[in-house]
Amino acid sequence: MKKVVTGSLVLGAVMGGLAVVQMPQHAQAATYQVKKLMGFRQPTSYYAKSAKSGYLWNKSHTKRLHNLKNYPKTTWYATAKYSMKSVRNSGTYLKVTNGTGKAEGYVWTGYLKKGVNPANPNGTLTDSSGAAMSTYNIDDNLNKQLLDLFPGTIPDEPLQLAADFIFAYLGAYPHPDDYTGVIAEMVGDENEPFVIRLSSPSLQFKCNTLATRPKRP
């Protein structure tokens, strides 16, 4: 990607004197052509490579929405990759959102590194295939309350992870119910599970899934 520093000055010797040339504003004066290259079947986690400025843009690349330097502990979740081209610049961008869904935009791939942000490793769940989701909407206290409703059962971590992923980005992908198959593999087809999601406006719209198994005698 060609990077242009906004407002920088280039000095050169001209006829024994000095000439000052101001570089043009990056991207904002140009029209970008945007083409989707691929969509990710499951959200993929990324984080900022450095604490320096790196902007998330709107889709037309005409407005800065967020600065990566303001999100030093954030894991970003990429759902698609795009090519963006203008007369002066071109690059590959990721469509990303943070764990709460309150910050999103399109960011140049060179600013990000794949993986969970090491500054906040507990904020993300990752499954065996590398798919990632934020733990923002998972309320452990609510899970404990739900567990009390099912006496004779105990939490099962692998099942719980699969259950959480069922609803991570429900409806955003062609096969959002893939993880029901994962759970069926874990417990056997004859015990194919029925998973429900519980939510309550009084709990600030926290939504939880709970996966348990019977206690062994």
C-alpha positions in Angstrom: 0.0 0.0 0.0 1.3 3.5 -0.8 1.3 5.5 2.4 1.2 9.3 2.3 1.9 11.3 5.4 -0.6 14.0 5.8 0.8 17.5 6.0 4.4 16.5 5.6 6.9 18.8 3.9 9.4 17.8 1.2 12.5 20.0 0.8 14.6 20.1 -2.3 17.3 22.4 -3.7 16.0 24.4 -6.6 18.2 26.9 -8.4 20.4 27.3 -5.4 17.5 28.0 -3.1 14.9 25.9 -1.3 11.5 24.9 -2.5 8.7 23.7 -0.1 6.1 21.3 -1.5 3.1 20.2 0.7 2.0 16.6 0.1 -1.8 16.1 -0.6 -4.2 14.9 2.0 -4.3 11.1 2.2 -7.4 9.5 0.6 -9.9 12.1 1.5 -9.7 14.0 -1.7 -9.8 10.9 -3.9 -12.6 8.5 -4.8 -12.0 4.9 -3.9 -13.1 1.8 -5.8 -14.0 -0.9 -3.3 -14.2 -4.5 -4.2 -14.8 -7.4 -1.8 -12.1 -10.0 -2.1 -13.4 -12.6 0.4 -15.6 -13.1 3.4 -14.4 -15.1 6.5 -16.6 -18.1 7.4 -16.0 -17.3 11.1 -14.6 -14.0 12.6 -10.8 -14.0 12.7 -9.0 -12.1 15.5 -6.4 -9.4 14.9 -4.8 -6.6 17.0 -2.8 -3.5 16.3 0.9 -4.1 15.6 2.0 -0.9 17.3 0.6 2.0 19.4 1.0 4.4 16.5 -1.9 6.0 14.7 -3.8 3.7 12.2 -7.3 4.6 11.1 -10.5 2.7 10.6 -12.4 4.2 7.7 -15.9 4.1 6.4 -16.5 1.8 3.4 -16.0 4.6 0.8 -12.7 5.6 2.5 -13.8 9.2 2.9 -14.2 9.4 6.7 -12.0 8.4 9.6 -14.0 6.6 12.2 -11.5 5.3 14.8 -7.8 5.4 15.6 -6.1 2.1 16.6 -3.8 3.9 19.1 -7.0 4.5 21.2 -7.6 0.7 21.4 -4.3 -0.7 22.8 -5.9 -3.7 24.4 -8.5 -4.5 21.8 -8.9 -7.6 19.8 -10.5 -6.8 16.5 -12.7 -9.4 14.7 -12.4 -9.4 10.9 -15.3 -10.7 8.8 -14.2 -9.8 5.3 -11.3 -8.6 3.1 -11.5 -5.8 0.6 -9.4 -4.2 -2.1 -9.5 -0.4 -2.2 -8.0 1.7 -5.0 -7.9 5.4 -5.8 -5.8 7.4 -8.4 -3.0 7.8 -5.9 -3.3 4.9 -3.4 -4.3 1.3 -3.2 -4.4 -1.4 -0.5 -6.0 -4.4 1.0 -8.4 -3.7 4.0 -10.1 -5.8 6.6 -13.7 -5.1 7.8 -13.4 -5.3 11.6 -15.4 -4.8 14.7 -14.4 -4.8 18.4 -15.8 -7.2 21.0 -18.7 -4.9 22.0 -19.7 -4.1 18.4 -19.5 -0.4 19.2 -16.4 0.3 17.1 -16.1 -0.9 13.5 -14.7 0.1 10.1 -12.2 -0.8 7.4 -8.5 -0.9 8.2 -5.4 -1.4 6.2 -4.1 -4.9 6.7 -0.6 -3.6 7.3 -1.6 -2.1 10.6 -2.8 -5.4 12.1 -1.3 -8.7 13.2 -3.3 -11.9 13.3 -4.2 -13.3 16.7 -5.6 -12.4 20.1 -4.3 -9.1 21.6 -1.6 -10.2 24.2 -2.5 -7.2 26.3 -6.0 -8.7 26.9 -5.8 -12.5 26.2 -8.9 -13.2 28.4 -11.2 -11.1 26.2 -11.4 -13.7 23.4 -12.4 -17.3 22.9 -10.7 -19.2 20.1 -11.8 -22.6 18.9 -9.7 -25.4 17.5 -10.0 -24.1 13.9 -8.8 -20.6 14.8 -12.2 -18.9 14.8 -12.5 -16.2 17.4 -15.2 -14.4 19.3 -15.4 -11.8 22.0 -16.4 -12.8 25.6 -18.1 -9.4 26.0 -21.6 -11.0 26.0 -20.8 -13.9 28.2 -21.9 -13.4 31.8 -20.3 -16.0 34.1 -22.6 -15.0 37.0 -25.6 -15.6 34.9 -24.3 -19.0 33.9 -23.9 -19.9 37.5 -27.6 -19.0 38.1 -28.6 -21.0 35.1 -26.7 -24.0 36.4 -28.8 -24.0 39.5 -31.8 -24.7 37.4 -30.4 -28.0 36.2 -29.6 -30.1 39.3 -27.5 -33.2 38.7 -25.4 -31.6 35.9 -22.0 -30.0 35.8 -20.4 -27.6 33.3 -18.6 -29.0 30.3 -15.9 -26.7 28.9 -15.6 -28.1 25.4 -19.4 -28.2 25.0 -19.7 -24.7 26.4 -17.2 -23.3 23.9 -19.1 -24.9 21.0 -22.4 -23.6 22.4 -21.0 -20.1 22.7 -19.8 -20.1 19.1 -23.3 -21.1 17.8 -24.5 -17.7 18.7 -21.3 -15.7 18.2 -22.3 -14.3 14.9 -25.6 -16.0 14.2 -27.0 -15.1 10.8 -23.8 -13.5 9.5 -22.6 -16.6 7.7 -24.1 -19.2 5.3 -24.0 -21.9 7.9 -24.4 -20.3 11.3 -25.5 -23.6 12.8 -22.3 -25.5 12.1 -21.5 -25.7 15.8 -24.6 -27.8 16.5 -22.8 -30.5 14.5 -19.7 -30.0 16.6 -21.7 -30.6 19.7 -23.4 -33.6 18.2 -19.9 -35.1 17.5 -18.9 -34.5 21.1 -22.0 -36.2 22.6 -22.9 -38.6 19.8 -25.6 -38.4 17.2 -28.1 -40.2 19.4 -27.8 -37.4 21.9 -27.9 -34.5 19.4 -28.4 -31.4 21.6 -31.0 -28.8 21.6 -29.3 -25.5 22.5 -31.2 -22.4 23.5 -30.0 -18.9 24.2 -31.4 -17.0 27.2 -31.4 -13.2 27.5 -33.0 -10.5 29.7 -33.3 -6.7 29.1 -32.8 -6.3 32.9 -29.3 -7.8 32.4 -28.3 -5.2 29.8 -29.1 -7.6 27.0 -26.5 -10.1 28.1 -27.1 -13.3 26.2 -25.8 -16.7 27.5 -25.7 -20.3 26.4 -25.1 -23.0 28.9 -23.7 -26.5 28.1 -23.7 -29.1 30.8 -23.5 -32.9 31.1 -24.9 -35.3 33.7 -22.9 -36.0 36.7 -21.4 -39.5 36.8 -22.5 -41.7 39.7 
